[in-house]
Amino acid sequence: MTAKKGQLVYEDVAVDTEIPPLVKRTTRRQLVQWAGASGDFYEIHYDKDFAIASGLPDVILHGRLKAAYLGQMLTDWIGVEGTLKKFDVRYRGMDVPDQDLTCKGKVTKKYLQDNERLVELDIWTENARGERTVTGTALVSLPSR
């Protein structure tokens, strides 16, 4: 199968390739929307007074929202003919709304297995201070040229 024009292909990826970053700036309104969509109504995500009383500096982003941002970065990168096969994240820090959160990734391995072209990646989010607040790994399958 030949990939369509503009589609990322296995041959164009190398170990240590950095994938295009995705910058997100989550608003408080988006946190409420995510709470409704995900069913996660813990007040630390939308009630500033409750969050501060709980010892937090402000409301904080949902961990699964940050994971979704990483998923968006990956699926944007692999295109419609790529497949996200595995995705694993660990939450390492808290992020607050109205600040840039940058999703990043780097290719760590590529190989052929069972006639599939597979690429492993390290993925993470960075806050405005450059701290990694979510880390993880992913496995994608890409088409060939």
C-alpha positions as CSV (number, residue, x, y, z in Angstrom):
1,M,0.0,0.0,0.0
2,T,1.4,3.4,-1.0
3,A,0.8,6.3,1.3
4,K,-1.1,9.4,0.1
5,K,0.7,12.6,-0.6
6,G,1.3,14.6,2.6
7,Q,1.1,11.4,4.8
8,L,3.9,10.7,7.2
9,V,5.6,7.4,6.2
10,Y,7.9,5.0,8.0
11,E,10.9,5.8,5.7
12,D,10.8,9.5,6.7
13,V,11.2,8.8,10.4
14,A,14.5,8.2,12.2
15,V,15.5,7.5,15.8
16,D,15.8,10.8,17.7
17,T,13.4,12.5,15.3
18,E,11.4,15.1,17.3
19,I,7.8,15.3,16.4
20,P,6.1,18.7,15.9
21,P,5.1,20.1,19.3
22,L,1.6,20.9,20.1
23,V,1.0,24.0,22.4
24,K,-2.3,24.1,24.3
25,R,-3.6,26.9,26.6
26,T,-6.5,25.5,28.6
27,T,-9.1,28.0,29.9
28,R,-11.2,27.6,33.0
29,R,-14.2,27.2,30.7
30,Q,-12.5,24.3,29.0
31,L,-11.9,22.6,32.4
32,V,-15.7,22.8,33.1
33,Q,-16.4,21.4,29.6
34,W,-13.9,18.6,30.1
35,A,-15.5,17.8,33.5
36,G,-18.9,17.5,31.9
37,A,-17.6,15.4,29.0
38,S,-15.4,13.1,31.2
39,G,-17.6,12.9,34.2
40,D,-14.7,14.0,36.4
41,F,-16.4,16.7,38.6
42,Y,-13.7,16.8,41.4
43,E,-13.9,20.5,42.5
44,I,-10.1,21.0,42.3
45,H,-10.5,21.2,38.5
46,Y,-13.1,24.1,38.4
47,D,-13.6,25.7,41.9
48,K,-10.7,28.0,42.7
49,D,-11.7,28.4,46.4
50,F,-12.0,24.7,46.9
51,A,-8.7,24.1,45.1
52,I,-6.9,26.7,47.3
53,A,-8.5,25.3,50.4
54,S,-7.1,21.9,49.4
55,G,-3.6,23.3,49.3
56,L,-3.3,23.9,45.6
57,P,-2.2,27.2,44.0
58,D,-5.3,27.3,41.7
59,V,-7.6,24.9,39.9
60,I,-5.6,22.3,38.1
61,L,-5.9,20.6,34.7
62,H,-7.4,17.1,34.6
63,G,-4.7,14.5,34.1
64,R,-6.7,12.8,31.4
65,L,-7.1,16.1,29.5
66,K,-3.4,16.4,29.4
67,A,-3.2,12.8,28.1
68,A,-5.8,13.7,25.5
69,Y,-3.6,16.5,24.3
70,L,-0.7,14.1,23.9
71,G,-3.0,11.8,21.9
72,Q,-3.9,14.7,19.7
73,M,-0.3,15.5,19.1
74,L,0.4,11.9,18.1
75,T,-2.6,11.4,15.8
76,D,-1.9,14.8,14.1
77,W,1.6,13.6,13.5
78,I,0.9,10.1,12.2
79,G,-1.9,11.3,9.9
80,V,-5.0,9.4,8.8
81,E,-3.1,6.3,7.5
82,G,-1.1,5.9,10.7
83,T,-2.4,3.9,13.7
84,L,-1.8,4.7,17.4
85,K,-1.2,1.1,18.8
86,K,-0.2,1.8,22.4
87,F,-0.3,4.8,24.7
88,D,0.8,5.0,28.3
89,V,1.3,8.1,30.5
90,R,2.3,8.9,34.0
91,Y,1.2,12.1,35.8
92,R,4.3,13.8,37.3
93,G,3.1,17.3,38.1
94,M,0.1,19.7,38.2
95,D,-0.7,22.4,35.6
96,V,-2.9,25.4,36.0
97,P,-5.2,27.0,33.3
98,D,-4.3,30.0,31.2
99,Q,-0.6,28.9,30.8
100,D,1.1,27.3,27.8
101,L,1.4,23.5,28.0
102,T,3.6,22.1,25.3
103,C,3.2,18.5,24.2
104,K,6.4,16.9,22.8
105,G,7.7,13.6,21.6
106,K,10.8,11.9,20.3
107,V,11.3,8.7,18.3
108,T,13.2,6.1,20.4
109,K,13.0,3.0,18.1
110,K,11.7,1.9,14.8
111,Y,11.4,-1.7,13.5
112,L,9.4,-4.1,11.4
113,Q,7.3,-6.7,13.1
114,D,4.7,-9.0,11.5
115,N,4.7,-6.9,8.3
116,E,4.0,-3.7,10.3
117,R,6.2,-0.7,10.4
118,L,6.4,0.3,14.0
119,V,7.8,3.4,15.8
120,E,8.2,3.8,19.5
121,L,8.3,7.2,21.1
122,D,8.8,9.0,24.4
123,I,6.1,11.6,24.9
124,W,5.7,14.3,27.5
125,T,4.1,17.7,28.4
126,E,6.1,20.7,29.5
127,N,4.8,23.6,31.5
128,A,6.0,27.2,31.0
129,R,9.0,26.5,33.3
130,G,10.1,23.6,31.2
131,E,9.1,21.0,33.8
132,R,7.7,17.7,32.5
133,T,4.3,17.2,34.1
134,V,3.2,14.1,32.1
135,T,5.6,11.5,30.7
136,G,4.9,8.5,28.7
137,T,5.5,6.2,25.8
138,A,3.6,5.4,22.6
139,L,3.7,2.9,19.8
140,V,2.5,3.8,16.3
141,S,2.3,2.0,13.0
142,L,3.0,3.9,9.8
143,P,2.4,3.3,6.2
144,S,5.3,2.8,3.7
145,R,6.2,5.0,0.8
